[in-house]
Amino acid sequence: MTSSPTGTAQRIQAISAVADGAVLTTVVLYFNHVVGIPEATVGLVLAASAAAAFALAAPLGRLADRAGLPRAAAGYALAVAAALAGYALAQTLWAYAAAAIAFGVARAGIAATIQAIAARASAPEQRVSVRARLHTVLNAGFGVGALIGAAVLAAGRPGWFVALYAGGALALVACAVLLSRIGVAAEPGPSPRRSRRGALRDRRLVAVTGLTAVLLLTMPILSVLLPLWLTNRTAAPAWVAAVAFGLNTVLVFVLQSPWSARVRTDADASRCALVAGAAIAVAGPLFALMPLGGPAAAAAMALTGVAVLTVAEVAAGTAAWHLALRHTPAARQGEYQAVFGMSGSVARILGALVALPLITALGSVGWAVVATAMVTAATGLATVGMRSEHRAQHRPAVSRTRPGAGRGRPRARARGRSAHRRAPECAGPG
């Protein structure tokens, strides 16, 4: 048993992220080019996988809370391993679809449960920073996995793909063994007021999750929309897409933890959301104008746009984590993390079924529509934070007007909040 659940969670995150990166960068091309499943059908299977992960997120989280987070996470890891073994063996559409849906659902389950383990082992004021470290590890592992996947793609041998998926299955079995040895403090029982409320009835969590889903269009932009736009509509060299992905990975690794360390209050989170909106307002036009330039200009606009978009990704992620998860009930970590994780599934669905058709059909105008939607979501996230901060500022005064309210404790709480509000603002890492 390890002495640090958060450290073990980071190691497991790293292993699973490497497997995810290698699989996600190869699986579409493998089943399209090698197995022979049509591109449109592959897209429908991926959408079905994301939809299943979305629908089952809350039940998986509740199951994790009831069964125990380490035990549930180990079970989800074994399910991911089984799905990867399915990829290695699949040679028909239905076998591929079954493996893809199982992979999407189990992957969502283990991701949320690992984050819940780390959150439960951390003090509430440390959870945003812990989540940021996990996200940094995720990006680093995904980058390593993408390099492994690129090597397999370059080789182009069917046996290498099969070996990659089999190796990923073994890696997830190792994760399950590590998870079974994690020691996490026992879950405190839910308070009577909270006992009948599920995470989906928490209006703040649901609102932040929905807005975050739109902001997480950064994921399909970097992995799907921008590469297709670069190769089909601009004069930029083909290698720019790979460099852009690498640039995003490096910047997230450098910026995420120090940026998140500066967010202490809802007001700080609101400022982060506004920074994200401003960055998207710059990145969107850069992507839209790329077809107007030659190879060098298009490449420069692409890389500049990705750098600015990464600032939006880091700032929006920090704001969303704070506003959604800062006050998660201790006994519902798995459920809350799983519901918030639905934002990623929704973003993938929106990217495939809405953003990609918009940009394909409307070109630069489509980019403007997508960017406008994301800026609006960032503004909405900032509004959630500002309203929450406003309520926090006025709560002590309300308490003092109640009959029989003591004078010492409200003033102490007010002083605590005043000191809390003096925490550093979101101005980026420093």
PyMOL commands that set and color helices and strands:
alter all, ss='L'
color gray80, all
select helices_A, chain A and resi 5-24+27-34+39-67+69-89+93-120+124-155+158-180+199-201+203-215+218-233+239-260+266-292+295-325+330-362+364-400+408-421
alter helices_A, ss='H'
color red, helices_A
deselect
rebuild
show_as cartoon
